[in-house]
Each structure stands twice: as C-alpha cells, then as structure tokens.
Amino acid sequence: MSEPETNPAPAVGLVSLGCPKALVDSEQIVTRLRTEGYRICGDYREADLVVVNTCGFIDEAKAESLEAIGEALRENGKVLVTGCLGARPAEISAIHPRVLDITGPHQAEAVMSAVHRHLPRPHDPFVDLVPPAGLKLTPGHYAYLKISEGCNHRCSFCIIPSMRGDLVSRPIGMVLREAESLVQSGVKELLVISQDTSAYGVDTRYQDDWWRGERIQTRIQDLACALGEFGVWVRLHYVYPYPHVDRLIPLMTDGRILPYLDVPFQHGSSRILKLMRRPAAAENTLERIRRWREICPELVIRSTFIVGFPGETDADFQTLLDFLDEARIDRAGCFRYSPVAGARANELPDPVPPEVAEERWHAFMQHQAKISTERLAGRVGSVETVLVDEVGEDQAIARSYGDAPEIDGQVLIDHAGHLVPGSLVEVRIDGHDTYDLSASLVDS
C-alpha cells in the first residue's frame, strides 16, 4: 500500500524590486517565511500568494513597481504589496484595487501578519508550540502593547536614547493587528507603552496607513480611537503633556479609553525642569490638569518625580510640594536622584547630599500619601466596574480604571471567592486606605 499523500506547505512567491536596502528587506521576509514552514517559489502558477516588494524612489521605479503588481495580479490573483511604494497605499489601491494588503518599507512583521491572514500555515502539533498572540509573561487577561521604541528627548538624567536610539514608531496598522490578536486571545486590558507615548508618529510625520479598509494616521489620537473600538480597557502610559494630549481627554469622557493618564512630570519647579531638560513647564501643566479634570472629572493621574536632583534647593523642593497640592496627583512614585554613567546631569554643579535627598524623599512620600488618601476617599460610595486579577477563598483582588497592574493600588472585594480572574464585575466602593479600595459586589 502506498503512503498517503501529504499536503505540501503553502507556497509564497516574491518579486523584489529596488535598491539593496529593499533587497535586505526581502531577505528578512524570505527568512521569516522559511522559518515558519512556507515554501518559496519562483513561479506565479505554483505560488498560493505573491509578495511584491516595491520601489518608489523615482517615477521610473514607481512605474516599474505598479507594472509588477499588475503582472502578479494577472498571473496569480492573490497579491500583497510592501516596500517604499507601499508608504503611499492610496496610489496603489487606485490603480490596483484587488491587492489584498499593503505595507510600507522595513515592515517584515507586518508582511508576515498579512501572509498569516490570507495564507494561514497549517497547524503542526509537533512544531507549533506558540499561541497565535505570542507568549506573554503577564496574566492572560491583560497585555502590554508597545507602540514605539526610543526617544527624541535628551533629558539630562536619562541615557535611554543612547541605548535605544531616537524615536521609531511602529506602523499603526501593525499595532492594531497585534491588539486585535491579543483581544481575540482573551485579553481584557491593553496597556499602551513606549518611551514617549504622546510622540507616537512624530518620526514618520504621522504617516498614513490602512486599517479595516480605511485610512488612518500614525498618531496617538487615531490609535486611541481605533483601540477604543475593541471593547476592552485601554490604558495609556508614559504620556508627555504635549498640547495634543488635550484631544485624548474627550475620548475618556466618551468611554473609549480609560480615564487614566500616566504622565512623568518629574518635578514642579521650572528651574529644576530646565536643568533636567524636560519638555514642559510646571505652570502650564497645572492649568492643563485643571482643564483635563473639567472635561473628565473622574480622570486619575499617576506620575513619577525625582528629588535631590543637582542644584535642587529647599525652595525648589517646596515648589514641588506646592505643585502636588495644586495638581492633586492621584498616584505618585518618587525616586532619589542618583548619578547614572553617561548622563549629562553628572556634570551639573551643586550636588545634593544623599542624606538631604533621603529627607526630601520621606517628606515627599508623606505629603503625597495624604493627597492619595483624600483622592480615594472621594470615590467611596460610587459604583465602578473592576477587573479581577486574583481570587482567594473568600476574597478577590481586582483593579479599577485608576489602577495599573503592579504600580498602583488594588480593589479588595469580600465574599467574592466565586469570581474568575479576568472577569469584569460591578462593585460598590465601601472604604479605602492610603493606596487600596475595599468594595462589595453589586447585586445583579
């Protein structure tokens, strides 16, 4: 008896045009395809799908790319487009509307996502040990969503740009596809992170992309709007208080994203902020916070601060405490300044003695604890939806919209041992301490 015939692995054809940089992109795509078990073929008729890596540097190259796309559509019919011309998707779609998906240059991950959608690789139980949403080190009901890498700022105490480079934003279509995959895998909360979340897209000049058949800009407001369509919690971290952040607040009022902002203010003294080379002025910040809370009264703001920075005087520290009183920050972390090899702040005069920095840290924490307690007291009696993280015999540990995992407080729910981690439930806030809330389940 002959052996049963096995289905061959799906085949992908690749047309690579343009400069050596495009060729390297093609090599990366081919490597990823082969690693995942796809076959690479050079015949339109044999291929199940064709990827055309385009060039759009000059008109002649653009015309050649459009012709290659047309040929692939005629000979095969299932075509993905990537490369430099893919950065102008509208021009491609206007001439070749049957193209399945379009991505820009240097986007091997986005190309692979498109291949997966239109030509899934058959499941191999001996090889496929990774779930579709990838392996995560967080519980299954929440996930971090990185939208960019690097930072364009040169804060004097920070060396992140020297390690990670300048801002590089991920294409918004790629980010949204990852978010969609996470939600489909059961994630109930997306925590948006980067070195500078509000600068998302600056490096690409807010490049256009496509999502669900519509044009969308690589911009934090557009991203927040789109993430708000998934029906899960969306929490923004590391948001510099640029003017355009004001446009995010109405999205919180409308319930599209959580009324929560993690803003690293770092200090309240304009003089110290200038020494830190921070891109914000404390006076404007206080006025902006007031406006934010007028629009969205339930807004929770968390932040981080540094005490003992070189040159910080007693007057500067008092200005910081006054800033806390005015801003009414809900959650705040504080660090004692310590020199970091390679940081410009090391060269500043008038270092603060360690024992003085220690005293200021304790004073800051005591001052902020009072404010945090008062802010939590204002929520007692309200009914809120919380996300359950852990369940014990008779108590559940959950988080409210104002609590990011591991850095903020918790909501302790009595008589809730029957709940399931990852569930969203309504509770009535019954009490509080400095950092946590206590609550009871609302009868359904």
Protein Blocks (a to p, Z undefined) as FASTA:
>chain_A
ZZdddddddddddddehjfklmmmmmmmmmmmmmnopacdfbfklpgbdcddddfkbmml
mmmmmmmmmmmmmmnopacdedjklmmmmlmmmmmmmbmbdcdehilklmmmmmmmmocc
dddfklmmccfkopafbdfkbccddfbecjfbdcfkbcklmmnopaddddfklmmmmmmm
mmmnopabdcdddfblmlgoklnoopacdeehiacdddfklmmmmmmmnopacddehiaf
bfklmmmmmmmmnomaccdddddekpacfklmmmnopabdfklmmmmmmmmmmmmmmlcc
dddddehiahiafklmmmmmmmmmmnopabdcdddddddehiaklmpghiacfklmmmmm
mmmmmmmmmmmmmmmmmmgoiacddddfbdcfkbccdddfklcghkaccdddehilmbce
hiacddddfbdcfkbccdddddZZ
